């Protein structure tokens, strides 16, 4: 039998222990935020809020203020009252993933949206894992065809590369993504529709993706009418699904439309939490989350790869606005879509001179690069001479470089234009480049 003296140290520890409240009560709701007194939870944890009618809804912890817990409901704040109960479930935010996701359409929480019944066996994967060791990445050395002649010939991509599609609204970003889905060879395609218009989701699935494309694809959807936290989680969820299949040794194509709406969702949350607007209304947390999301794609040694294409909706067609500029500095290349080209019915409306693939030297031959550089030179000469030609101030024969470029103008237009339903193998794209 233990003596009272031997039990004293245990009693002392018991008195010093801090109780862990597992439940709390709502104090107030301000905008998107719910403030509560308790429970004790960590940032990123999912809790359960029970409203007055007994309906539970998930909330995610996003911060603390003056002893209160700050959380954001995943389904909006309508119906929440002071005194409603919040219970900590002791689990971090994650996503159920597995092979059964292939061919399915899910929301930000992994719930099916396609009416095909529950999803089969899954395992939990973290939504925001620890950053990858940079030395565990494989270099980009294998070319990847997209089926788009202008990209494969002049902006060649590599497996494991991350590229941005920059452009204003209505210049063909989503159409270009649909062409990549059908034209890029990958074991699995993961598509994240973040803040997409609701009417376009079905059209993308039926026309751009098609029945054959859906069989090897996973689509994560959060439309523009969803709360900001759901839109934010959609980008994380799509990346998490891609990471799962990459860890199985597969080559994954990740398409996300769009990073700008991801940043906008975080701006709404950050401002609601009291962050100061730093640059054009974007709080500092936006510029911290962007590299954390975009750096998750790439090739991993002794594993598979994630080749990622992210659309960036530029405000007022200004490709130097803060989000576009920040994303361009992180990615391995950018493809700029021009409204002027789209207005001339030039599709895809890729501005070759403003676009670049930083890994192209690593995945192409010297002869290929020389031919691509010659095409760029012709396009640059045509652009610089446009004003002289339009006012009739140029006399043919006075500059051989201009004459040569103008002689190639119609051939270049035919080379760079391509209907959405006319995909081209890489070999044919290179043969067309040689023919120029």
C-alpha positions as CSV (number, residue, x, y, z in Angstrom):
1,X,0.0,0.0,0.0
2,X,1.4,3.4,-1.1
3,X,2.0,5.9,1.6
4,X,0.4,9.4,1.6
5,X,3.9,10.8,1.0
6,X,4.4,8.8,-2.2
7,X,1.1,10.0,-3.6
8,X,1.8,13.6,-2.9
9,X,3.6,14.3,-6.1
10,X,0.7,12.9,-8.1
11,X,-1.8,15.1,-6.2
12,X,0.4,18.1,-6.9
13,X,0.4,17.4,-10.6
14,X,-3.3,16.9,-10.6
15,X,-3.8,20.4,-9.0
16,X,-1.5,22.0,-11.6
17,X,-3.2,20.3,-14.6
18,X,-5.2,22.6,-16.8
19,X,-8.7,21.3,-17.5
20,X,-9.6,20.8,-21.1
21,X,-13.0,22.1,-21.9
22,X,-14.5,20.1,-24.8
23,X,-17.5,22.3,-25.3
24,X,-18.1,26.1,-25.5
25,X,-20.9,28.6,-26.2
26,X,-21.3,31.1,-29.0
27,X,-20.8,34.7,-27.8
28,X,-21.3,36.6,-31.0
29,X,-21.2,36.4,-34.8
30,X,-19.5,39.2,-36.8
31,X,-19.6,38.8,-40.5
32,X,-18.2,35.3,-41.4
33,X,-16.7,34.7,-37.9
34,X,-18.3,33.0,-34.9
35,X,-16.8,33.9,-31.5
36,X,-17.2,31.5,-28.7
37,X,-16.1,31.0,-25.1
38,X,-14.4,27.7,-25.5
39,X,-13.8,24.9,-26.4
40,X,-10.0,24.5,-26.3
41,X,-9.0,23.6,-29.8
42,X,-6.1,24.2,-32.2
43,X,-6.1,26.3,-35.4
44,X,-7.3,24.1,-38.2
45,X,-9.4,21.8,-36.0
46,X,-12.9,20.9,-37.0
47,X,-15.5,21.5,-34.3
48,X,-19.3,20.9,-34.4
49,X,-21.8,23.7,-33.7
50,X,-25.3,22.7,-32.7
51,X,-27.9,25.4,-33.5
52,X,-31.2,25.9,-31.7
53,X,-33.0,23.4,-33.9
54,X,-30.6,20.7,-33.1
55,X,-28.9,20.6,-36.5
56,X,-25.1,20.2,-36.2
57,X,-22.8,22.0,-38.7
58,X,-19.0,21.8,-38.9
59,X,-16.9,24.9,-38.1
60,X,-13.2,25.3,-38.6
61,X,-11.0,27.1,-36.0
62,X,-9.2,30.0,-37.6
63,X,-7.8,32.0,-34.7
64,X,-8.2,33.4,-31.1
65,X,-9.0,36.9,-29.8
66,X,-9.3,38.1,-26.1
67,X,-9.8,34.6,-24.8
68,X,-12.4,33.7,-27.4
69,X,-12.2,31.1,-30.0
70,X,-12.7,32.3,-33.6
71,X,-14.2,29.8,-36.1
72,X,-15.8,29.9,-39.5
73,X,-18.8,27.7,-40.4
74,X,-18.5,25.6,-43.5
75,X,-22.1,26.3,-44.4
76,X,-22.7,29.9,-43.5
77,X,-23.8,31.7,-40.3
78,X,-27.5,31.8,-41.0
79,X,-29.5,30.5,-38.0
80,X,-26.7,30.7,-35.4
81,X,-27.7,32.3,-32.1
82,X,-25.8,33.4,-28.9
83,X,-25.5,30.4,-26.6
84,X,-25.4,27.8,-29.3
85,X,-23.1,24.9,-28.3
86,X,-19.7,24.2,-30.0
87,X,-18.0,20.9,-29.3
88,X,-14.4,20.1,-30.1
89,X,-14.1,16.7,-31.8
90,X,-10.3,16.5,-31.4
91,X,-9.5,16.0,-35.1
92,X,-7.6,18.2,-37.6
93,X,-9.1,19.0,-40.9
94,X,-8.5,16.3,-43.5
95,X,-9.9,14.6,-46.6
96,X,-10.9,11.0,-47.3
97,X,-9.1,9.8,-50.4
98,X,-8.7,6.5,-52.2
99,X,-9.0,4.8,-55.6
100,X,-12.7,4.9,-55.3
101,X,-12.6,8.7,-56.1
102,X,-11.8,8.0,-59.7
103,X,-14.7,9.1,-61.9
104,X,-16.4,11.0,-59.1
105,X,-17.4,14.6,-58.4
106,X,-17.0,15.7,-54.8
107,X,-17.2,18.8,-52.7
108,X,-14.6,20.4,-50.5
109,X,-15.3,17.9,-47.7
110,X,-15.1,14.8,-49.9
111,X,-18.9,14.4,-50.1
112,X,-20.2,13.1,-53.5
113,X,-22.1,15.6,-55.7
114,X,-22.7,13.3,-58.7
115,X,-25.6,11.3,-57.3
116,X,-23.7,8.0,-57.7
117,X,-24.0,7.0,-54.1
118,X,-21.4,6.9,-51.3
119,X,-17.7,6.6,-52.1
120,X,-16.0,3.3,-51.3
121,X,-13.0,2.7,-49.1
122,X,-10.9,5.7,-48.3
123,X,-8.1,6.8,-46.0
124,X,-7.7,10.2,-44.4
125,X,-5.1,12.6,-45.9
126,X,-4.1,16.0,-44.4
127,X,-5.4,19.0,-46.2
128,X,-2.2,21.0,-45.4
129,X,0.8,18.7,-45.0
130,X,4.3,19.7,-44.0
131,X,6.4,21.3,-46.8
132,X,8.3,18.9,-49.0
133,X,12.1,18.7,-48.6
134,X,13.4,20.5,-51.7
135,X,16.2,17.9,-52.2
136,X,13.5,15.2,-52.5
137,X,12.2,16.7,-55.7
138,X,13.3,15.3,-59.1
139,X,14.3,17.8,-61.8
140,X,11.9,18.3,-64.7
141,X,13.5,16.5,-67.7
142,X,10.7,14.7,-69.5
143,X,8.6,16.7,-72.0
144,X,4.8,16.6,-71.6
145,X,2.5,17.1,-74.6
146,X,-0.8,19.0,-74.1
147,X,-2.3,18.5,-77.6
148,X,-2.1,22.3,-78.1
149,X,0.3,23.2,-81.0
150,X,1.3,26.7,-79.7
151,X,2.3,25.3,-76.3
152,X,4.0,22.1,-77.4
153,X,6.1,23.8,-80.0
154,X,6.8,27.2,-78.5
155,X,6.2,26.8,-74.7
156,X,7.1,23.2,-74.2
157,X,6.1,21.8,-70.8
158,X,7.7,19.1,-68.7
159,X,6.3,16.4,-66.4
160,X,6.2,17.8,-62.9
161,X,6.1,21.5,-64.0
162,X,3.8,24.1,-62.6
163,X,2.3,26.6,-65.1
164,X,-0.1,29.5,-64.8
165,X,-2.7,30.5,-67.4
166,X,-3.1,34.3,-67.0
167,X,-6.0,36.2,-68.6
168,X,-9.1,38.3,-68.0
169,X,-12.6,37.0,-68.0
170,X,-13.9,35.5,-71.2
171,X,-10.6,34.9,-73.1
172,X,-10.7,31.1,-73.0
173,X,-8.9,29.9,-69.9
174,X,-11.5,27.2,-69.1
175,X,-11.6,26.1,-72.8
176,X,-7.8,25.7,-72.7
177,X,-8.0,23.6,-69.6
178,X,-10.6,21.4,-71.3
179,X,-8.2,20.9,-74.2
180,X,-5.4,19.9,-71.8
181,X,-7.6,17.4,-70.1
182,X,-8.2,15.6,-73.4
183,X,-4.7,16.1,-74.9
184,X,-2.4,15.5,-72.0
185,X,-1.3,12.0,-71.2
186,X,-1.5,11.3,-67.5
187,X,-2.5,8.4,-65.3
188,X,-5.0,10.5,-63.3
189,X,-6.4,13.9,-63.8
190,X,-7.6,16.0,-60.8
191,X,-9.6,19.1,-61.5
192,X,-10.4,21.7,-58.9
193,X,-13.2,24.1,-59.8
194,X,-12.8,26.9,-57.2
195,X,-15.5,29.5,-57.1
196,X,-16.7,28.4,-60.5
197,X,-20.1,29.6,-61.9
198,X,-22.7,26.9,-61.1
199,X,-24.1,26.6,-64.7
200,X,-20.6,25.9,-66.1
201,X,-19.9,22.8,-63.9
202,X,-22.1,20.5,-65.8
203,X,-21.0,21.9,-69.1
204,X,-17.3,21.3,-68.2
205,X,-18.1,17.7,-67.2
206,X,-20.1,16.8,-70.2
207,X,-18.4,18.7,-73.0
208,X,-14.8,19.5,-71.9
209,X,-14.1,16.4,-69.9
210,X,-16.5,13.9,-71.6
211,X,-17.3,10.3,-70.5
212,X,-13.8,8.9,-71.3
213,X,-12.1,11.7,-69.5
214,X,-14.3,11.3,-66.4
215,X,-13.2,7.7,-65.9
216,X,-9.7,8.7,-65.0
217,X,-10.5,12.0,-63.3
218,X,-11.5,13.3,-59.9
219,X,-13.4,16.6,-59.9
220,X,-13.5,18.8,-56.8
221,X,-16.2,21.5,-57.0
222,X,-17.0,24.6,-54.9
223,X,-19.1,27.1,-56.7
224,X,-19.1,30.9,-56.3
225,X,-22.2,30.8,-54.0
226,X,-20.4,28.6,-51.4
227,X,-19.0,30.2,-48.2
228,X,-15.4,31.3,-48.5
229,X,-14.0,28.5,-46.4
230,X,-15.5,25.9,-48.7
231,X,-13.9,27.7,-51.7
232,X,-10.6,27.8,-49.9
233,X,-10.8,24.1,-49.0
234,X,-11.6,23.1,-52.6
235,X,-8.1,24.1,-53.7
236,X,-6.5,22.2,-50.8
237,X,-8.8,19.2,-51.4
238,X,-7.9,19.0,-55.1
239,X,-4.2,19.2,-54.2
240,X,-4.6,16.5,-51.5
241,X,-6.3,14.1,-53.9
242,X,-3.4,14.7,-56.4
243,X,-0.9,14.0,-53.7
244,X,-2.5,10.7,-52.8
245,X,-2.3,9.4,-56.4
246,X,1.2,10.8,-56.7
247,X,2.2,8.8,-53.6
248,X,0.9,5.7,-55.4
249,X,3.6,6.2,-58.0
250,X,1.2,7.7,-60.7
251,X,1.7,10.7,-62.9
252,X,-1.0,13.2,-62.1
253,X,-2.3,16.2,-64.0
254,X,-3.7,18.8,-61.7
255,X,-5.9,21.6,-63.2
256,X,-7.2,24.4,-60.9
257,X,-9.6,27.1,-61.9
258,X,-8.8,29.5,-60.4
259,X,-6.0,30.6,-58.0
260,X,-7.5,34.1,-58.0
261,X,-10.7,32.9,-56.4
262,X,-8.7,30.9,-53.8
263,X,-6.9,34.2,-52.9
264,X,-10.3,36.1,-52.8
265,X,-11.7,33.5,-50.4
266,X,-8.7,33.9,-48.1
267,X,-9.1,37.7,-48.4
268,X,-12.7,37.5,-47.1
269,X,-11.6,35.3,-44.2
270,X,-8.5,37.3,-43.3
271,X,-10.4,40.6,-43.3
272,X,-13.2,39.1,-41.2
273,X,-10.6,37.9,-38.7
274,X,-9.2,41.4,-38.3
275,X,-6.1,41.3,-40.6
276,X,-5.1,44.6,-42.1
277,X,-5.5,45.0,-45.9
278,X,-1.9,45.1,-47.2
279,X,-1.9,45.3,-51.0
280,X,-5.0,46.3,-52.9
281,X,-7.2,45.0,-50.1
282,X,-5.4,41.6,-49.8
283,X,-4.2,40.8,-46.2
284,X,-0.7,39.3,-45.6
285,X,-2.1,35.8,-45.1
286,X,-3.0,35.6,-48.8
287,X,0.6,36.0,-49.9
288,X,1.7,33.4,-47.3
289,X,-0.8,30.8,-48.4
290,X,-0.1,31.0,-52.1
291,X,3.4,29.5,-52.1
292,X,2.3,26.9,-49.5
293,X,-0.4,25.7,-52.0
294,X,1.5,26.0,-55.3
295,X,4.7,24.4,-54.0
296,X,2.9,21.1,-53.3
297,X,3.0,20.2,-57.0
298,X,6.0,18.7,-58.8
299,X,8.0,15.4,-59.2
300,X,9.1,13.4,-56.1
301,X,12.0,11.1,-56.1
302,X,11.1,7.4,-56.0
303,X,7.4,8.4,-56.4
304,X,5.0,9.9,-59.0
305,X,4.6,13.4,-60.2
306,X,2.1,16.2,-60.2
307,X,2.0,18.4,-63.3
308,X,-0.1,21.4,-62.5
309,X,-1.8,24.1,-64.5
310,X,-3.4,27.0,-62.5
311,X,-5.6,29.7,-64.1
312,X,-5.2,33.2,-62.8
313,X,-8.0,35.7,-63.4
314,X,-6.2,39.1,-63.8
315,X,-8.2,42.2,-62.8
316,X,-8.7,44.6,-65.6
317,X,-6.4,42.5,-67.9
318,X,-3.5,43.8,-65.8
319,X,-1.0,40.9,-65.6
320,X,1.1,42.9,-63.0
321,X,-1.7,43.1,-60.4
322,X,-0.6,41.7,-57.0
323,X,-2.0,38.1,-57.2
324,X,-0.9,37.6,-60.8
325,X,2.6,39.0,-60.0
326,X,3.0,36.9,-56.9
327,X,1.8,33.7,-58.6
328,X,4.0,34.3,-61.6
329,X,7.1,34.5,-59.3
330,X,6.3,31.1,-57.8
331,X,5.4,29.0,-60.8
332,X,7.7,27.5,-63.4
333,X,6.2,29.4,-66.3
334,X,3.2,31.4,-67.4
335,X,0.9,31.5,-70.4
336,X,-0.7,34.8,-71.1
337,X,-4.1,34.9,-72.9
338,X,-4.7,38.2,-74.8
339,X,-8.1,39.9,-75.0
340,X,-6.9,41.6,-78.3
341,X,-6.2,38.2,-79.9
342,X,-9.6,36.8,-78.6
343,X,-11.3,39.8,-80.1
344,X,-9.8,38.9,-83.5
345,X,-11.2,35.3,-83.2
346,X,-7.7,34.0,-82.6
347,X,-8.0,30.9,-80.5
348,X,-6.3,29.8,-78.3
349,X,-5.6,33.5,-77.6
350,X,-2.0,32.8,-76.4
351,X,0.3,35.8,-76.5
352,X,3.5,34.0,-77.3
353,X,5.8,37.0,-76.7
354,X,4.4,37.5,-73.1
355,X,4.6,33.8,-72.2
356,X,7.4,31.6,-71.1
357,X,8.1,28.1,-70.0
358,X,11.1,28.1,-67.6
359,X,11.7,24.4,-68.0
360,X,11.7,24.3,-71.8
361,X,15.5,24.3,-72.1
362,X,15.6,21.1,-70.0
363,X,13.0,19.1,-72.0
364,X,13.8,20.1,-75.6
365,X,16.6,19.7,-78.1
366,X,18.8,22.6,-79.3
367,X,17.3,22.5,-82.8
368,X,13.8,22.7,-81.4
369,X,14.7,25.8,-79.3
370,X,16.4,27.5,-82.3
371,X,13.2,27.1,-84.4
372,X,11.0,28.4,-81.5
373,X,13.3,31.4,-81.1
374,X,13.0,32.1,-84.8
375,X,9.2,32.1,-84.5
376,X,9.4,34.5,-81.6
377,X,11.7,36.8,-83.6
378,X,9.2,36.9,-86.4
379,X,6.3,37.7,-84.1
380,X,8.3,40.4,-82.3
381,X,9.2,42.0,-85.7
382,X,5.5,42.0,-86.8
383,X,4.4,43.5,-83.5
384,X,7.1,46.3,-83.6
385,X,6.2,47.1,-87.3
386,X,2.4,47.1,-86.8
387,X,2.0,50.8,-86.5
388,X,4.2,51.5,-89.6
389,X,2.2,49.0,-91.7
390,X,-1.2,50.1,-90.5
391,X,-0.6,53.7,-91.6
392,X,1.2,52.7,-94.9
393,X,4.5,54.3,-93.8
394,X,6.5,51.2,-94.6
395,X,7.9,50.6,-98.1
396,X,8.4,46.9,-98.9
397,X,12.1,46.1,-99.5
398,X,13.5,48.7,-97.2
399,X,14.0,46.3,-94.3
400,X,14.7,42.6,-95.1
401,X,13.8,41.4,-91.5
402,X,10.3,43.1,-91.8
403,X,9.8,41.7,-95.2
404,X,10.7,38.2,-94.1
405,X,8.4,38.4,-91.0
406,X,5.5,39.8,-93.0
407,X,5.9,37.0,-95.5
408,X,5.4,34.5,-92.7
409,X,2.5,36.3,-91.1
410,X,-0.4,34.2,-92.6
411,X,1.5,31.0,-91.9
412,X,2.1,32.0,-88.3
413,X,-1.6,32.8,-87.8
414,X,-2.5,29.4,-89.1
415,X,0.1,27.7,-87.0
416,X,-1.0,29.4,-83.7
417,X,-4.7,29.0,-84.2
418,X,-6.3,25.7,-83.3
419,X,-10.0,24.7,-82.8
420,X,-10.8,23.3,-79.4
421,X,-11.8,19.9,-80.8
422,X,-8.7,19.5,-83.0
423,X,-6.0,18.2,-80.7
424,X,-2.6,17.5,-82.2
425,X,0.1,15.0,-81.1
426,X,3.5,16.5,-80.2
427,X,5.2,14.9,-83.3
428,X,2.7,16.7,-85.6
429,X,3.2,20.0,-83.7
430,X,7.0,19.8,-84.2
431,X,6.5,18.9,-87.9
432,X,4.4,22.0,-88.3
433,X,7.0,24.1,-86.6
434,X,9.6,22.7,-89.0
435,X,7.4,23.5,-91.9
436,X,7.4,27.2,-91.0
